[in-house]
Amino acid sequence: MEGSLTGRLILVAEDEPLIAHEIKLAFEEEGAWVIRAHTLNEALLAAEDPPLSAAILDHAFSDGDSSKVCVRMKEHTIPFVTYSGYDHLAGICRGGVHVKKPARMSVLVATVKGLLAQCQFSNRSLPEGTGRLRERVTCTTGRLL
């Protein structure tokens, strides 16, 4: 597996509590910090967190689909994975990497690690006492920009 998730801040936008918890545990086991969002509005707010390293996005929420969050991710050049039961995603979300539900958590973790390996991080530092990386992300792959 490529790279380390230690100190990375990962957004998990998933409205199914058990699935969200499973994803959270898998990424925390790899050393990542996880922000959970259960609705589209929560995901949009979380997408504004400056040190966000990557995101895992369900597509369908009770208050809308993830298209607006995909737009935010692209605006901030934050790599994202759509993790959804939908086979085909329309619009801007189609430009990200898609992992079809259900998938093993190891597949999801490896996918995020692979995306992060394609990005350059600057201003890397661990704020004292947090263990969380503060960084600016620049991704150079065509699929992410």
C-alpha positions in Angstrom: 0.0 0.0 0.0 1.2 3.5 -0.8 1.8 6.3 1.6 0.7 6.8 5.2 -2.5 8.2 6.5 -1.0 9.2 9.8 -2.1 12.7 10.7 -4.3 13.1 7.6 -7.8 14.6 8.0 -10.4 12.6 6.1 -14.0 13.6 5.6 -16.4 10.7 5.6 -19.8 11.8 4.3 -22.2 8.9 4.7 -25.8 8.9 5.9 -25.8 5.2 7.0 -24.4 5.2 10.6 -23.0 1.6 10.5 -21.2 2.2 7.2 -19.9 5.5 8.4 -18.6 3.9 11.6 -16.9 1.1 9.7 -15.2 3.6 7.4 -14.2 5.8 10.4 -12.6 2.8 12.2 -10.7 1.6 9.1 -9.1 5.1 8.6 -8.4 5.7 12.3 -6.6 2.3 12.4 -4.3 3.7 9.7 -3.6 6.8 11.8 -6.0 9.3 10.1 -8.2 11.8 11.8 -11.8 11.5 10.6 -14.6 14.0 10.4 -18.1 12.5 9.9 -21.0 14.1 8.0 -24.4 12.5 8.0 -26.2 15.0 5.7 -25.4 17.0 2.6 -25.4 20.2 4.6 -22.9 18.8 7.2 -20.7 17.6 4.3 -20.7 21.0 2.7 -19.7 22.6 6.0 -17.0 20.0 6.6 -15.6 20.6 3.1 -14.5 24.0 4.2 -12.0 22.7 6.8 -8.7 24.0 5.4 -6.5 21.0 6.4 -8.8 18.4 4.9 -6.6 15.8 3.0 -9.2 13.7 1.3 -12.9 12.8 1.3 -15.1 9.7 1.0 -18.5 10.7 -0.2 -21.7 8.7 -0.4 -23.8 9.9 -3.3 -27.4 10.0 -2.0 -28.4 11.8 1.1 -31.8 12.6 2.5 -31.2 16.3 1.7 -29.7 15.9 -1.8 -26.9 14.2 -3.7 -23.2 14.8 -3.3 -22.7 16.9 -6.4 -22.3 20.2 -4.4 -19.7 18.5 -2.2 -17.8 17.2 -5.3 -17.7 20.8 -6.6 -16.2 22.0 -3.3 -13.6 19.2 -3.4 -12.6 20.1 -6.9 -12.5 23.9 -6.1 -10.2 23.2 -3.2 -8.2 20.4 -5.1 -9.1 17.9 -2.4 -9.0 14.3 -3.7 -12.2 12.4 -3.2 -13.7 9.0 -3.6 -17.4 8.4 -4.2 -18.5 5.3 -2.3 -21.9 4.5 -3.5 -24.2 1.7 -4.6 -24.9 3.7 -7.8 -23.2 2.4 -10.9 -23.0 5.6 -12.8 -22.6 9.0 -11.3 -23.6 12.1 -13.3 -22.0 15.5 -13.5 -19.0 16.7 -11.5 -18.9 13.6 -9.2 -18.1 11.4 -12.3 -14.7 13.0 -12.3 -13.6 11.5 -9.0 -12.7 7.9 -8.3 -15.7 5.6 -7.7 -15.7 2.6 -5.4 -19.0 0.6 -5.6 -20.7 -0.4 -2.4 -20.2 -2.8 -0.8 -16.4 -3.0 -0.8 -13.9 -4.2 1.7 -12.5 -1.3 3.8 -9.0 -2.3 2.7 -10.0 -1.4 -0.9 -11.3 2.0 0.3 -8.2 2.7 2.3 -5.9 1.7 -0.5 -7.8 3.8 -3.0 -7.5 6.9 -0.7 -3.8 6.2 -0.2 -3.3 5.9 -3.9 -5.0 9.3 -4.5 -2.9 11.0 -1.8 0.3 9.5 -3.3 -0.6 11.6 -6.5 -0.7 14.8 -4.6 1.9 17.2 -3.3 1.6 18.6 0.2 3.2 21.8 1.3 3.3 23.5 4.7 3.4 20.1 6.4 3.5 20.4 10.1 2.0 18.8 13.1 0.3 21.4 15.4 1.5 20.8 18.9 -0.6 18.3 20.7 -2.9 17.4 17.8 -1.0 14.9 15.7 -3.0 16.3 12.8 -1.2 17.5 9.6 -1.8 21.1 8.5 -1.1 21.3 4.8 -2.0 22.7 1.5 -2.9 20.1 -1.2 -2.0 20.3 -4.9 -3.1 17.3 -6.9 -1.7 16.9 -10.4 -3.8 14.0 -11.8 -6.4 14.8 -14.5 -9.0 12.8 -12.6 -8.9 15.1 -9.6 -8.6 18.5 -11.1 
